[in-house]
Amino acid sequence: NRDIVDVLIREKTSSTTDFQWQSKLRPMYIGEASGYHSQVASVVASAEFRICDASLDYGFEYLGNGPRLVVTPLTDRIYVTA
């Protein structure tokens, strides 16, 4: 969102290996198509979330009420260290 982009610009983040980028929760779509030679192509897709060196598969579970969380530097640090 806009706040994350502002932080990345302010911290002069220029690479995906920079900590400021790595410390953000990043949803990743992982899709794979098969069956190009048949009438009906099947698509196998999943999603995962990445932050720092962790990667978690998304299993369509309830992830909390994020919009109600007040984001401050303290809550940002707690999410990264938890």
C-alpha distances in whole Angstrom, upper triangle without the diagonal:
4,6,6,6,9,10,11,13,14,16,17,15,17,18,17,19,18,18,14,13,15,14,11,11,11,12,15,17,21,23,27,29,33,36,36,40,40,40,37,34,32,29,28,24,22,19,18,16,16,16,18,21,21,20,21,22,20,23,21,22,21,18,18,17,13,12,16,15,15,13,15,16,19,17,15,18,19,17,18,21,22
4,6,5,6,9,10,11,12,14,15,15,17,18,18,20,19,18,15,14,17,16,13,14,14,16,18,21,24,27,30,32,36,39,39,43,43,43,40,37,36,32,31,28,26,22,22,19,19,18,20,24,24,24,24,25,24,27,25,26,24,21,21,19,16,14,17,16,15,13,15,16,19,18,16,19,21,19,19,23,24
4,5,5,6,9,10,11,12,14,14,17,18,18,20,17,16,13,13,16,14,11,13,14,17,19,22,25,28,32,34,38,41,41,45,45,45,42,39,38,34,33,29,27,23,22,19,19,17,19,22,22,23,23,25,24,27,26,26,24,21,20,18,15,14,16,14,13,10,11,12,15,14,12,15,18,16,17,20,21
4,5,5,6,9,10,11,12,11,14,15,14,16,14,13,9,9,12,11,8,10,11,14,16,19,23,26,29,32,35,39,39,43,43,43,40,37,35,32,30,27,24,21,19,16,15,14,15,19,19,20,21,22,22,25,24,24,23,20,20,19,15,15,17,15,14,11,12,12,15,14,11,14,16,14,14,18,19
4,5,5,6,9,10,10,10,12,13,13,16,14,14,10,10,13,13,10,13,13,15,17,20,23,26,29,32,35,39,38,42,43,43,40,37,36,32,31,27,25,22,21,18,17,16,17,21,21,22,23,24,24,27,26,27,26,23,23,22,18,18,20,19,18,15,16,15,19,18,15,17,20,18,17,21,23
4,6,5,6,9,10,10,13,15,16,18,15,15,11,12,15,14,13,15,16,19,21,24,27,30,33,35,39,42,42,46,47,47,44,41,39,36,35,31,29,26,24,21,20,18,19,23,24,24,26,28,27,30,29,30,28,25,25,23,19,19,21,19,17,14,14,14,18,18,15,17,20,19,18,22,24
4,5,5,6,8,9,12,14,14,16,13,12,8,10,13,11,10,14,15,18,20,24,27,30,33,36,39,43,43,46,47,48,45,41,40,36,35,31,29,25,23,20,18,16,16,20,21,22,24,26,26,29,29,29,27,24,24,23,19,19,21,18,17,13,13,12,15,15,12,14,17,16,15,18,21
4,6,5,6,5,8,10,11,12,10,10,7,7,11,11,10,13,14,17,19,22,24,27,31,33,37,40,40,44,45,45,43,39,38,34,33,29,27,24,22,19,17,15,15,19,20,21,23,25,25,29,29,29,28,25,25,25,21,21,23,21,20,16,16,14,18,18,14,16,19,17,16,19,22
4,5,5,6,9,11,13,15,12,13,10,11,14,14,14,17,17,20,22,24,27,30,33,35,39,42,42,45,47,47,45,41,40,36,35,32,30,27,25,22,20,19,19,22,24,25,27,29,28,32,32,32,31,28,28,27,24,23,25,23,22,18,18,17,20,21,17,19,22,21,19,23,25
4,5,8,11,14,15,17,13,13,10,12,15,15,15,18,19,22,24,27,30,33,36,39,42,46,45,49,50,51,48,45,43,39,38,35,33,29,27,24,22,20,20,23,25,26,28,30,30,34,34,34,32,29,29,28,24,24,25,23,21,17,16,15,18,19,16,18,21,20,19,22,25
4,6,9,11,13,13,10,10,7,10,13,13,13,17,18,22,23,27,29,32,35,38,41,45,45,48,50,50,48,44,42,39,37,34,32,28,26,23,20,18,17,20,22,24,26,29,29,33,33,33,32,28,29,28,24,25,26,23,22,18,17,14,18,19,15,16,20,19,17,20,23
4,6,9,12,13,10,11,9,10,14,14,15,18,19,22,23,26,28,31,34,37,40,44,43,47,48,49,47,43,42,38,37,34,32,28,26,24,21,19,18,21,23,25,27,30,30,34,34,35,34,30,31,30,27,27,29,26,25,21,20,18,21,22,19,19,23,22,20,22,25
4,6,8,9,6,8,7,7,10,12,12,15,15,19,20,23,25,28,30,33,37,40,40,43,45,46,43,40,38,35,33,30,28,25,23,20,18,16,15,18,20,21,24,26,27,31,31,32,31,28,29,29,25,26,28,25,24,20,20,18,21,21,17,18,21,20,18,20,23
4,7,9,7,10,10,9,12,14,14,17,16,19,20,22,24,27,29,32,35,39,38,41,43,44,42,38,37,34,32,30,28,25,23,21,18,17,16,19,21,22,25,27,28,31,32,33,33,30,31,31,27,28,31,28,27,24,24,22,25,25,21,21,24,23,20,23,26
4,5,5,9,9,8,10,13,13,16,15,18,17,20,21,24,26,29,32,36,35,39,41,42,40,36,35,31,30,27,25,23,21,19,16,15,14,16,18,19,22,24,25,29,30,31,31,28,30,30,27,28,31,28,28,24,24,22,25,24,21,21,24,22,19,22,24
4,6,8,9,6,7,10,11,13,11,14,14,17,18,21,23,27,30,33,33,37,38,39,37,33,32,28,27,24,22,19,17,15,12,12,11,12,15,15,18,20,22,25,26,28,28,25,27,28,25,26,29,26,26,23,23,22,24,23,19,20,22,19,17,20,22
4,6,9,7,7,10,12,14,13,16,16,19,20,23,25,29,32,35,35,39,40,42,39,36,34,30,28,26,24,21,18,16,13,12,9,11,14,15,19,21,23,27,28,29,29,26,28,29,26,28,30,27,27,24,24,22,23,23,19,19,21,19,16,18,21
4,6,6,6,9,11,14,14,17,18,21,23,26,28,32,35,38,38,42,43,45,42,38,37,33,31,28,26,23,20,18,14,12,10,12,15,17,20,23,24,28,29,30,30,26,28,28,25,26,29,26,25,22,21,19,21,21,17,17,19,18,15,17,20
4,5,5,6,9,12,13,17,18,22,23,27,29,33,36,39,40,43,45,46,43,39,37,34,31,28,26,22,19,16,13,10,8,11,13,16,19,22,23,27,28,28,28,24,25,26,23,24,26,23,22,19,18,16,17,17,14,13,16,14,11,13,16
4,6,5,7,11,12,16,17,21,23,26,29,33,36,40,40,43,45,45,43,39,37,33,31,28,25,22,19,16,13,10,9,13,15,17,19,22,23,26,27,27,26,23,24,24,20,22,23,21,20,16,16,13,16,15,12,12,15,14,11,14,17
4,6,6,9,9,13,14,17,19,23,26,29,32,36,36,40,41,42,39,35,33,30,28,25,22,19,16,13,11,9,8,12,13,14,17,19,20,24,25,25,25,21,23,23,20,21,23,21,21,17,18,16,18,17,13,14,17,14,12,15,17
4,6,8,8,12,13,17,18,22,25,28,31,35,35,39,40,41,38,35,33,29,27,23,21,17,15,12,8,6,5,8,10,11,14,17,18,22,23,23,23,20,22,23,20,22,24,21,21,18,18,16,18,17,13,13,15,13,10,13,15
4,7,9,13,15,18,20,24,27,30,34,37,38,42,42,43,40,37,34,31,28,25,22,18,15,12,9,6,5,9,10,12,14,17,18,22,22,22,22,18,19,20,17,19,21,18,18,15,15,13,14,13,9,10,12,9,7,10,12
4,6,10,12,16,18,22,25,28,32,35,36,40,40,41,38,34,32,28,26,23,20,16,13,10,8,6,8,11,11,12,14,16,16,20,20,20,20,16,17,18,14,16,18,16,16,13,14,13,15,13,9,11,13,10,8,12,13
4,7,10,13,16,19,23,26,29,33,34,37,38,38,35,32,29,25,23,20,17,13,10,7,6,5,8,11,10,10,10,13,13,16,16,16,16,13,14,15,12,15,17,15,16,14,15,15,16,13,11,13,13,9,9,13,13
4,6,10,13,16,19,23,26,30,30,34,34,35,32,28,26,22,20,17,14,10,8,5,5,6,10,12,11,9,10,12,12,15,16,17,17,14,16,17,14,16,19,18,19,17,19,18,20,17,14,16,17,13,13,16,16
4,7,10,13,17,20,23,26,27,31,31,32,28,25,23,19,17,13,11,7,6,4,6,9,12,14,12,10,10,10,9,12,13,14,15,13,15,17,14,16,20,19,21,19,21,21,22,19,17,19,19,15,15,19,18
4,6,10,13,16,20,23,24,28,28,29,26,22,20,16,14,11,9,6,5,6,7,11,14,14,13,10,10,10,10,13,14,16,17,16,19,20,18,20,23,22,24,22,25,25,26,23,20,22,22,19,18,21,21
4,6,10,13,16,20,21,24,25,25,22,19,16,13,11,7,6,5,7,9,11,14,17,17,16,12,12,10,10,13,13,16,18,17,20,22,20,22,25,25,27,25,28,28,29,26,24,26,26,22,22,25,24
4,7,10,14,17,18,22,22,23,20,17,14,11,9,6,5,6,8,11,12,16,18,18,16,12,12,10,11,13,14,17,20,19,23,24,23,25,28,28,30,28,31,31,32,29,27,28,28,24,24,26,26
4,7,10,14,14,18,18,19,16,13,11,7,6,4,6,8,11,14,16,20,22,21,20,16,16,13,13,15,16,19,22,22,25,27,26,28,31,31,33,31,34,34,35,32,30,32,32,28,27,30,29
4,7,10,11,15,16,17,14,11,9,6,5,6,9,11,14,17,19,23,25,23,22,18,18,16,16,17,19,22,25,25,28,30,29,31,34,34,37,35,38,38,39,36,33,35,35,31,30,33,32
4,7,8,11,12,13,11,7,6,4,6,8,12,15,17,21,22,26,28,27,26,22,22,19,19,20,21,24,27,28,31,33,32,34,37,37,39,38,41,41,42,39,37,38,38,34,34,36,36
4,6,9,9,11,9,6,6,6,8,11,14,18,20,24,25,29,31,30,28,25,24,21,22,22,23,27,30,30,34,36,35,37,40,40,43,41,44,44,45,42,40,41,41,37,37,39,38
4,5,5,8,7,5,6,8,11,14,18,21,24,27,29,33,35,34,32,28,28,25,25,25,26,29,32,33,37,39,38,40,43,43,46,45,48,48,49,46,44,45,45,41,41,43,42
4,6,8,8,6,8,10,13,16,19,22,25,29,30,34,36,35,33,30,30,27,27,27,28,32,34,35,39,40,39,41,44,44,47,45,48,49,50,47,44,46,46,42,42,44,43
4,7,8,8,11,13,16,19,23,26,29,32,34,37,39,38,37,33,33,30,30,30,31,35,38,38,42,43,43,44,48,48,51,49,52,52,53,50,48,50,50,46,45,48,47
4,6,6,9,13,15,19,22,26,29,32,34,38,40,39,37,34,33,30,29,29,30,33,36,38,41,43,42,44,47,48,50,49,52,53,54,50,48,50,50,46,46,48,47
4,7,10,13,16,19,23,26,30,33,35,39,41,40,39,35,34,30,30,29,30,33,36,37,41,42,42,43,46,47,50,49,52,53,54,51,49,51,50,46,46,49,48
4,6,10,13,16,20,23,26,30,32,36,38,37,35,32,31,27,26,26,26,29,32,34,37,38,38,40,43,44,46,46,49,50,50,47,45,47,47,43,43,46,44
4,7,10,13,17,20,23,26,29,32,35,34,32,28,27,24,24,23,24,27,30,31,35,36,36,37,41,41,44,43,46,47,47,44,42,44,44,40,40,42,41
4,7,10,13,17,20,24,26,30,32,31,29,25,24,21,20,20,20,24,27,28,32,33,33,35,38,39,41,40,43,44,45,41,40,41,41,37,37,39,38
4,6,10,13,17,20,22,26,29,28,26,22,21,18,17,17,18,21,24,25,29,30,30,32,35,35,38,37,40,40,41,38,36,38,37,33,33,36,35
4,7,11,14,17,20,23,26,25,23,19,18,14,14,14,15,19,22,23,26,28,28,30,33,33,36,35,38,38,39,35,34,35,34,31,31,33,32
4,7,10,14,16,20,23,22,20,16,15,12,11,12,13,16,19,19,23,25,24,26,29,30,32,31,34,34,35,32,30,32,31,27,27,30,28
4,7,10,13,17,20,19,17,13,11,8,7,8,10,13,16,16,20,22,21,24,27,26,29,28,31,31,32,28,27,28,27,24,24,26,25
4,7,10,14,17,16,14,10,9,6,5,8,9,12,14,14,17,19,18,21,24,23,26,24,27,28,28,25,23,25,24,20,20,23,22
4,7,10,13,13,10,7,5,4,5,9,10,12,14,13,16,19,17,20,23,22,24,23,25,25,25,22,20,22,21,17,17,19,18
4,7,10,11,8,6,5,6,7,10,12,13,14,11,14,17,15,18,20,19,21,19,21,21,22,19,17,18,17,14,13,16,15
4,7,7,6,4,6,9,10,14,15,16,17,14,17,19,17,19,22,20,22,19,21,20,21,18,15,16,16,13,12,14,14
4,6,5,7,9,12,13,17,18,18,18,15,17,19,16,19,21,18,20,17,18,17,17,15,12,13,13,10,8,11,11
4,6,8,11,15,16,20,21,21,22,19,20,22,19,22,24,21,22,19,19,17,18,16,13,13,14,11,8,10,12
4,7,10,14,16,19,22,21,22,20,22,24,22,25,26,24,25,22,23,21,21,19,17,16,16,14,11,12,13
4,7,10,13,16,18,18,19,16,19,21,20,23,24,22,24,21,22,21,21,19,16,16,15,13,11,12,12
4,7,10,13,15,16,17,15,18,21,19,22,24,22,24,22,24,23,23,20,18,18,18,15,13,15,14
4,6,9,12,12,14,12,15,18,17,21,23,21,24,22,24,24,23,20,19,19,18,15,14,16,14
4,6,9,10,13,12,16,19,18,21,24,23,25,24,27,27,26,23,22,23,21,18,18,19,18
4,6,7,10,10,13,16,16,19,21,21,24,23,25,26,26,22,21,23,21,18,18,20,18
4,5,9,10,14,17,17,20,22,22,25,25,28,29,28,25,24,25,24,20,21,23,20
4,7,8,12,14,15,18,20,20,24,24,27,28,28,24,24,26,24,20,22,24,21
4,6,9,12,14,17,18,18,22,22,25,27,26,22,22,24,22,19,21,22,19
4,6,9,11,13,14,15,19,20,23,25,24,20,20,22,20,17,20,21,18
4,7,8,11,12,12,16,16,19,21,20,16,17,19,16,13,16,18,15
4,6,9,9,10,13,14,18,20,19,15,16,18,16,13,17,18,15
4,6,6,7,11,13,16,19,18,14,16,18,16,14,18,20,17
4,5,5,9,10,13,16,16,12,13,16,14,12,15,18,16
4,6,8,9,13,16,17,13,14,18,17,15,18,20,19
4,6,9,13,16,16,13,14,17,16,15,18,20,19
4,6,9,12,12,9,11,14,12,12,15,17,16
4,6,10,10,8,10,13,13,12,15,17,17
4,7,8,6,7,10,11,10,13,15,15
4,5,5,6,9,10,11,13,14,15
4,6,5,6,9,10,11,12,14
4,5,5,6,9,10,11,12
4,5,5,6,9,10,10
4,5,5,7,9,10
4,5,5,6,8
4,5,5,6
4,6,5
4,6
4
